[in-house]
Amino acid sequence: MSNPVNFVNTYTAAITALVNQLNTLQALNAQLTDDPTLVTRYFATASFGQAPNLVPRTDIVAADITNAQAAIVQMLFTFNSGSPTNGSQLYKVTP
């Protein structure tokens, strides 16, 4: 049997991380909405002479980002749905 104190502490830490990541993704999705050219410009970026972390990925295409954005919108919809909202239920257990 698991140690209940360790379990609940780990569980609530994971919820806190999830809430933080959802908030970050919400802000990033808003940025994509505000500037829909970001993805197109990303894939148009020349990779010559740039640091490795500035080189565009070659294993994905713009449609992959668009599909991910749509999936995140659905996740955020679920997070913000309900009465009380699902998000508020998660916030209750965050420090």
N, C-alpha and C positions, 0 to 999 in steps of 0.2 A: 504494500500500500504506500502511496506517496505521502510525503510529509505535507500536511495541509497548509502550513505557513509558507513553505517554499512554493507550493503550487499556486496559491492565491497571489503571492507576491510576483511570481513569474507571469501569471495570467494577466494581472492588472498592468504590469509593465508592458506586455505585448499589446494590450488595448491602448495604452498611452501612446505607444509607437505608431499603432494603426491610425489613431486620431490625428497625430502630428503629420503623418504622411498624407492622409486624406486632405488635411488643411493645405499642405504644400501643393498637392495635385490640383486642388481647387484654384489656387492662385496661379499655377502654371497654365491650367486650362483657360482661365480668364485671359491670360496673356496671349494664348493662341487665338482666342476669339477676337481680342483687340487688334492683333496683327497677324492675319491669316497667311501673310507672306513668309513668316518665320520658317516654316517647313520647306517651302520651295527654295528659299535662299540658303537653307542649310545644305540641301542636296546640290546646289549650284556652287557651293564654296570650293575653291581650288585647294587641294591639300599640299601643294608644293611648298617646302620651306617652313612649314608650321610645326609647332610642338606636337608630339603624339596625341595629346588629349584634344587637340583642335582639328584633327583630321576627321572628316565625315565618315560615318560607318558605311560599309559597303554590303553588309548582310541584311539591310532593311531598305524599304522604298517608302516614298511619301505616303502611300496608301496604308502602310503599317502604322504610321504615326496617327493618321486620320482614324483608323479603326480603334487604336488604343484610346484616342481622345473620346470617341463615342462610348467605349466601354467604361471609361472613367466617369463620363457624364451619368451613365446608368448607376454606377456605384454611388456617386454623390447624391443622386436622386433617392436611392434607398436610404442612405445615411441621413438625409434631411426629411424623410417621410415618417409618418406615424404621428400619434398624439398620445403621449409626448413623442417627440421625434426619436428615431433610433440613435441619432447622434447624442441627444441629451442623456439617453440611458447609458451610453458609453462614457460621457463626460463625468457622470456621477462617480465612477470608480477611478478616475484619473486624479493624481495628486494636485 
